[in-house]
Amino acid sequence: MFREKFKDGIISARDFNREDIEYLLKKGHQMMDIKDSNILKGKILATLFFEPSTRTRLSFESAMLRLGGNIIGFHSGDVSSIKKGESLADTVRTVENYSDCIVIRHSREGSAKMAARFSKIPIINAGSGSKEHPTQALLDLFTIKEELGSLDGLNIGIMGDLKYGRTVHSLAILLSNFNIGLYFISPEELRMRNRYKDYLYHYRGFRFKELTDYRKILDNLDVLYMTRIQKERFADLEEYERVKNFYVFKQDDLAQTKDNFKLLHPLPRINEISTKIDSSEKAIYFKQTFYGLKMRQAILAEILKD
């Protein structure tokens, strides 16, 4: 059922219900003990990254290789025919002849959705402007489930750049499928956009709380998901300078948390988390990258396996 629903790829977190998420979480868990496999032997994944990426691109490529498949692609629009003026649609219609699935990251909002409209093979959204990043959110849920055993009953804070952070938009949407307490923590000027809050409240019937000072609820949180302030999304650099150091999570903060508390971050980290807490069992953002590999193995296997 999952394969039929997502046979054209993964574009938005809005396409997922609880059953879909739990299915992928189960498949991700099954991948934990699989280092190498040949289930995707003969398949080719194209990675079209028009924006910089370390974890997303390399984890998709590693996942494909570990499943026995092959990869082609590029990691900058400067080395593609886009530089010559070719449209994204024409690029997609060309690359679909060379591959079985396309993973795409682009600075333009709606780029993945547009690519899917022109493609005859599955498209996976690896970041579409400041709008969404659904596979990151899936690996985030997988991380939480593997570490804490369940998603239901948790108090989860999402903190940082909630306006421009595409990871948190997808994450909030996926979390609305579960019975959790959700807190949006940000500077006033970087609050979650109304279109996402309206969707959660009016369409999903999901309640959340907004605040600026995370210390007011820190001792009640099971998970804190931190994000960097995204300089590249700001049209006004003076605005960025005002908020870039708004949150810095330190050892004193970690000491106030529950024993089973987990601190997540999609990375890259700039200075919003002190490096002095990296060795703590509560700080799992590097472990999160391993879970990301396993979740992307599960995604590719489900979409591409014969």
N, C-alpha and C positions, 0 to 999 in steps of 0.2 A: 504493500500500500504506500509506504514511504517513497519507494523508487518511482512509482507511477506519479505521485504528487509532485516530486521534485525532479522529474526526468529532464526538464529544461534548465535545471540548475538551481542555485540559491541566490536570490536577489535581495530579499528583505526579511527582517525578523518578524514582520507582520504576517508572513505566510505560515508561520509555525504555530501549532497549538500544543497543548501539554503532551499529548500522545506522541507527536512528532519529536519533541525535545527528549522525552524519556526514551524513545526508541534509539536516538542517536547517542544518548548518554550510555545506554547499555552496550551499543556497538563500540563506543570508545573504550569502555572498560574491557571488552574482549580483546581490544588491540594492545592492551597494556603488556601482555606477555608475548606479543608478536614483534620480533625485531626485523625479520626479513621474510618475505613471502613472494610468490609469483602469481598472485590472483589477478594482477593487472598487466601481466606479460603481454606485450604487443600493443598496449595502449600508449598514447602520447598526450601529455598535458602541455598546453601552451600557457606561459605566464607572461602577461602583458602588463608591465608595471610602468606607468607614466609618471608615478611619484616614487620617491625613495622608500625603501622597505628593507628591513633586515629579517625580523622574525616571520612575518607573514609569507614573504616570497620564499625564504629558505626552508621554512617548515613545510610549505606545500611541495616544494621540489624534493625535499628529503622524504616526505610521506610517499610521493609517487615512486621514487627510486626504491624505497624499502618495500613497496608492494609489487616490485618487478616491472614497473612501467618506465617510460622515458620522458624527457622534458625538452622543450624548446622555448624560446622567448627572448625577452629583453627586459632590462631593468631601468630604462630611461627613454622617454619620448624622443630624446635627442639622437638616439641611434635607430629610430624607426622612420618610416616614410611620412609620419605625421609632421616631421621636421620640414618635409618638402611641401606640405600642404594637404596631404591625404586626409580624408575624413575618417573619423573613428569607425563609422559604418563600413567603409570600404576596407579598412584594416581588418575588421572582424570577418567580413565576407571572404577575405583572402586567407586568413589564418585558419578558418574552419576547414579548409581543404587539406591542411597539414596536420591536424590534431583531432583528438576525440573529445576534448573539453578545454575551455578557456577560463583561466583565472585572471581577472582584470582589476587593476587599481588605477583610478583617474581622479584628477582634481575637480572635475565637473560633477555637480550633483545630478543624479539621474543617469549617469553614464552607463552603469551596469544594466539598468532597465532598458536603456536605448540599445545597448549591445545585444541583449537578449532578443529584442524585436527583430534584429537583422540576422541572427545566428541560427544555424540549423543544428548546432551542437550545444551541449549544456554550458551555461555561463555561471561562474561563481564570483560574486561580488567580494572583492578583497579591499574595499574601501572606496566609497563614492562621495567625493567632496567632503563636506562636513555633515553629511546626512546619515549614512549607516555603514556598519562593518559587521555583518551578521555572523560570520564564522569566528570572529574574535569573541563575540558574545557567547557563542556556543561553547567555545573552549573555556570561557570564564565560568559558565555554569558547570561544566564538566569538572573543573578544578575544585569548585566549592563542594560539589557532590562527592568527589573522591576524598576530599580532606575532612569533610564534616559529616558525611554519610547520608545527608538529606538536604533538600532545599526548603521544604516546608518547615515553618516554625521559626525561621531565622529572622534576625534583625540585621538588615544590610544597609550600609551607607555608601553612597556614590558621591565622591568629592573631587572638586577641581573645576576644570573647564567644561561645564555642562552645556554651554551654548554651542561651541564649535566641535566638541569631542564626539566624533561619530561612533566610537566604541560604546560610549555611555547611552547613546540613543537606542542602539540595538539591544544593549544589555537591559535597560529599563523595560523595553517591550517584552523581551523574553521572560523576565522575572515576573511580569504581571500574570503569567500563567500559574503562579504558585502562591501558596498561602504564607506570605512574608510581611514583615514590616519594612517599608522602604523609605529611606531618607535621602533627599537631594540636598547636598551641602556645597555651597558656592558663594563667591562674592555676588553682590546684587547684580552687577553688570554681566555676569556670566551664568545666570540662571538657566535652567532647562527651558528650551523654547516652548512657547504656548502650543504649537502644533503637536508636540509630543505629550505634553501634559493633558491637553484636551482629548487626545486619542486614548490615553490611559484611563482618564476619569469618565469620559462620556461613552466611549465605545467599549472599553474593557470593564468599566465599573470598578476600577482599581484605585484605591486611596493611597496617598503618599504624604509626606511632610517635607516642607522646605525650611532650611535654616542656614545661617552663616557660620555659627560657632560650633564646630564639631565636638568640642570638649564638653558640651552640655549633655551629649548622649553617648560619649565614647565608651563609658563603662557598661552600656547596655547593648553595644553592637557585637554581633558574632563575626561579621565581615565588614571591612572597610576597603572599598575599591577606589584607589587614588588615580588621578590622571594629571598629566602635565598641562600647563597653560600653553596653548598651541600658538606660538608666535606667528607661524606661517598663515594662520587664518585671519589675523587682524589686519584690517584696512588702515587703522589708526595705531601707529606704533606707540604713541603716547599712552593710549589706553592699555596696551600690553605692559608698558613699563610700570603702570600703576598697580597691576595685579599679579605680575610674574612671581613675586615672592609671598603671595597672600597666605599660602599654606606651606609649612615645612614640618613634616612629621618626624619627631625626634624620640630619643630613648625615654624621656619623661612621659611622653604620650603613650608609648608602648606599655609602660609600667602601670598605666591606669586601666588596661584592658583585661577582659576575661582570660582565663587560663587557655581556653580553646579558640581564642580570637585568631583570625587570619587576615593578613594585610596583602591585598592584591594590587597589581598595577599592570596595564597592558604594555608598558615600556614603549619608547625610550624614556628613561628617567632623566630629568635635568637636575633640579636641586630640591624637589618637593618631598623627598624622603632621605633622611640622613643615612649615609653609608655605614654608620656605626651600628645600625640595627640589621644589617644584611645577614648576619650569622644567626639571628634569632629564628627559632622554629615557627614563630608567628609570621615572619616575613617570607612569603612563598612566591614572590613574583618571578624568580628565576626557575623555580619548580613549575610554575605556571606555563613556562615556555615548553617544557617537556610534555605537559598535558595537551598543549596546543598541537604538538606533532601527532599525538595519538588521536585527537579529535579530527584532525584533517585527514589522517589515514582512514578513519571511519567514514568521513564524508565522501572522499574519493572512491572508496570501495563500494559504497551504496549507489553512487551515481554512475560509476563506470563498469562495475563487475557484470559480466554477461550472465 
